[in-house]
């Protein structure tokens, strides 16, 4: 089995904490499981902290300083590592997303954030924050588009999205915005940068009918599942729960239209929006 990947401590405060945690643990002669015991977390959770896929919370930082004798290093640096442009309920998921090697997402209502255009994102944020200032909306849109830069790499991460048909039919920002947004998704699929499927209304009920699902895989850490609701989100790493969500996603993909038929539908709906806008 390959050893853990060395992080570049200069790449981010979180990478610095992860690298230092690994060095301090090894210097203390502890395994990940042995270090996780006093913190009442699993060894895999310690591995996720070291790999930079989970953020270090202040309480863990204080206890790690005590256990490892690091003289307040983690406590002092934890605050900087936890600064984020994203809401608290999504910040840790966004950080994990940025280092994932594969992302699988089921979207029941909205185009996934990584696939959104500026116009679509702006319309979505404005609908959810009708009294926000333009500066607030601008910052939200900017953060959303910065996330999408992950797809500038030609191969990594692998992105596989299953879109409920409601995503295509719910008009966000008007026909012109929708035509451009769906054409953008279709273009990424035609360039073989993403895999996209549509789960049609005709499929009826399914295992994820109650909400969205995002699965994130990593080179040197277990898969994480992220579930999101109205103003809230939960990142899960329990192996049994993650296995259930992986099965859920596999069944969604099996029930959805094929990638080819999905692309045909997406482009057809985009054309309908374009014609509606011209009319």
N, C-alpha and C positions, 0 to 999 in steps of 0.2 A: 504494500500500500504506500502511495507517495506521501511524503511528509507534508506538513502544513506549509502553505504558501507564505513567503515573507512579504509583509506589507511595506510600502514606502511610507515611513513615518511623516514625510513632508507633504504627502498628498492631501491630508485632511487631519483635523484634530482627532477624529474618531479612529483613523488609522494609527495615529501616534499612540493613543491609549491602548489599542489592540496590541500593537507591537511591544509596548512596555509591559503590558500585562503578561504576555507570553514569556518575555525575558525574566520578569520577576518570579513567575510561577516556576519556571525551570531552574532558576537560581535557588529557589526554596526547596527544590527536589520534590515537587508535588505534581501529581497527574491532574488532569482536568476534573476527573471525578472527585479526587481528594480535596481540591480547592472548592468545588461546588458544594460539598457536604455541609460545611459551616454556614454557607449562605442559603441553604435549603433550595438549591437549584441543581439541575442536572449537569453532568460533565459536558454534554453537547451545548448547553447554554453558555458555559465558559468558553467553549470553542467558538461560538458565534460572536462573543465579545472580542475574542482575539482576532477573529477573521474580519471584524468590522461590520458584520451583518446585523448586529443588535446594538442599540445604544446603551451606554452605562448610566444607570440611574444614580443619583446622589447617595442614596442609602447603601447601594452596593459599593460605591467608590470608598465610602468611609470604612466599611467592613473589610474591603480588600487592603486598604492601607494598614489596618490593624493586623490582619493575618499575615501579610507579606512584609511588614516592616518597611513600607515605602515612604514613611515620613510625610504623609499628606499629599503625595504626588497626584494620586487619582482624584482626591477631593478637590484639589486646586484646579485641575485641568478638566474636570467633568463638565463644568458650566460652559466652557468654550466649546467643548465637543457636542453639547446638546443644543446649541443655537441653530435655528432652522427658519427657513422662509415659509414653512408649511404649518398648517394647524397642528396642534398637539396630537390629535388623534391619528394624524396621517404621517407625521414627521419621521417616525421610526421606519414605517413601511417605505417611504420615499428613499431613505438612506439605504435600505436593503435592496430596493429596486435598482439603485445606481450601480451595485456591484454584482447583481445577479447574472448568471450565464444563460438562464432561460426564464421566461415569464409566460404564464398561461393565465388568461383572464376571461371570465364570463361577465358580460355587461348586459344587464337586463333593461336598462332605460337610456343610457347615454353612451356616446362614443367614448371608449377608454381615453384617459388623459394623454397617454403617449401618442395617440393617433389624432388628436384634435387639432384643428386649424385655429388661427387667431380669432377669426370671426365667430366660430362656434364656441370657443372658450369664453369669449367676451359676452356672448349672448347668454351662456349658461350661468356665468357668475353674476351678471346683472339680474337675471331672473331670480336667483337665490338671495340677492342682496339689493332689493329695490331702492333702498335709501342710502347706499354707500356712495362715497365721493368717487370721482373719476380716478383720483390717485390710488385709492384702494383697489379699484377694479384693475387699473393698469398693472399694479404690483402682482396681483393674483394671476393675471394673464401672462405676465413675464415669467413668473415662476413655473407656470404650466408649460410654456413653450421651451423653457430651459430643460425641463424633464425630457421633452421629446427629442432633445439632441442626442439621447442615447442611441437613436436609430441612425445617426450619422455613420456609425461603424457599420460596414457592409454585412457583417455576419453575427456579431454579438451585441446584445443578447438575442437569442432566439425569442421571437414574440409570436404567440399563437393566441388569437382572440376569437371567442365565440360570441357573436352579437345576437341578442334577441331581435326578432323582427320589429319589435317596438322601437328599437334604436333607430331604425331606418324611417319609421313612419312618424315619429314624434318630431314635429317641426320646431327647430331651435333657431331663432333669429331670422326666420323667413325663408322662402324658397331658394333665394340666391346663396345664402349661407349654407343651407343644407346641400345644395348641388355641389358647392365647392368642397364641403367637408366629406361627403361620400366619395367624390372623385379622388380626393386625397387618399382615402383608405384604399380605393381600387388601384390607384397608381402604385402604392407601396406593395400591394399584392402582386400586381403584374411585374414589378421589378424583382419579385421573389425575396423581398426583404422581410415580409411577414406572411404568416398563414392566417387566413380569416375564413370563418364559417358563419352562416346565418342559421339561427334556430327559428324555424317558421312557426307562425301561430298554429298551424295545423298539427304541430307536434304535440300539442296539448300539455298536460302536466309533466313535470320533471323534478329531479332531486334538488335543484337550485332555484325553485320557483319563488322562494321567499327572499332572495337577495343576491348581491354580487359576490364574486369569488375571484381571488387572485392567488396564484401559486408561484413562488419564486424559488428557483434552484441555484445552487452555488457549487463552486469547485471543491471547497474544503469545509463545508458546513451543511447541516441537514436542511431540507426543504422547509420553507415557511409558508403559511397560509394567512391571507389577510381578508377579513370580512368587514364590510363597511355598511353603515346605516346613516340615518339622518343626523349629521353632526357628531358622529361617533365611528370608531373603528377599532378592530381587535386583531392583533398579530398573534398567531398561534404556532407553537412548535412541538406540541405534544404529538408523538409519533402516531398514536392511534387516531387522533383527530385529523392529522394531516393525511394519513392513509385514506380516511373516509372522504376527504375533500378531493383527493386525487382520483378516487373511484368516481365521484360525482362528475368531475371534469371529463373523464374518459367517456362516461355515458352521455354527457352533453354532446361531445364531439361525434359520438356514434349516431345520435339522434338528429343532429343538424344536417343541413344540406352539405354536399361535397364542396371542397374549396372552389372547384370550377363553377358549379351551379350557384354557389354563393356570390362569386364575383359577377356572374351574369345578372343576378338579382340586384346587387348593389349598384351596378352601372345603370340598370334599367330605371331604378328608383331615382338615381341622380339625374338622369335625363328627364324624367317626369318633373322633377323640381325645376330644372332649367327651363323647360317649356312653360311651366306655370309662372316663372318669374318674367319671361318674355311677354306672356299674355298680360 
